[in-house]
Amino acid sequence: MTSAGVPRASEFTAHISQKRGQFRYFDQQLGLPDWSRQTILDFGGNVGNFLDDAGPRIRAERYWCLDIVAEAIETGRRKHPRAHWVFYDRYNRCFNPRGVPGLKLPALDQAFSCVLAYSVFTHIVPSEMQELIAGLSSYLATGGRLAFTFIDPRHESWPERPGCNNFQWRLEQIKRLGMEFAVKDYLARTRDSSWFALVHDGDDAGIYLEDDIIPTRALGRPFHVYHSVAFIRRLFSRGRILPPVWGEMQHCCVLGV
């Protein structure tokens, strides 16, 4: 670890996403649009799994991916050279701890009918989320839509497990790594919070409620941010909040037409 608390290059592994299903998710949440007519910005799209899953329904030359992981952008560019890949070297405590804090979104010579962000703001505190969504909204063409996901900690995503909410599921996953803590205590601490962050590694897990200061030692560690539906509705009063689909745990907020 460096003296500033930022991991050295040898201590940080670039995140290459294996998650699939993003296209199916947004296809349903946006009402099965004609994707061949859409010009798409995939914010935090990593290696472009959205484009992989869309297949011929999306024209690669009408797809842009903007991501903070340089290695992911290069991988996506090799897979889909006709698409547009933009590295955004902004600081993120989990995925780009050596990036530039507060770096403005780049100027893109393109207006978009769809701006999508899947599981981006689940790793970013709300003040930064609001700043980025304001910037992303400026990319929209007239009549365009911005859709982003968030996780409500108290939503129960698994009908076969009544009483198990999204946050409890995450805590149980962490316990399986061998960590010792009482799940019920963590659930009680966060019961009334509009939002909170969970930071963990193989040794311990910390919860930071709303305006708690998140320590530097959290850099480079898994960092999950949870927002209640009521909180997102308060921040984005003109947005439509849609429940999870396809067995996902993420709600969707749609801004625009």
HUCORGI-V903407 format. One line per field, one symbol per residue. ss: DSSP state (a for helix, b for strand, c for the rest). A space follows every 10 residues. Layout:
ss: ???
This chain:
ss: ccccccccaa accccccccc caaaaaaaac ccccaaaccb bbbcccccaa aaaaaaacca aabbbbbcca aaaaaaaaac cccbbbbccb cbcccbcccb cccccccccc cbbbbbbccc aaaccaaaaa aaaaaaaccb bbbbbbbbbb cccccccccc cccccaaaaa aaaaaccccc ccaaaaaaac ccccbbbbbb ccccbbbbbc cccccaaacc cbbbbbbcaa aaaaaccccb bbcccccccc bbbbbbc
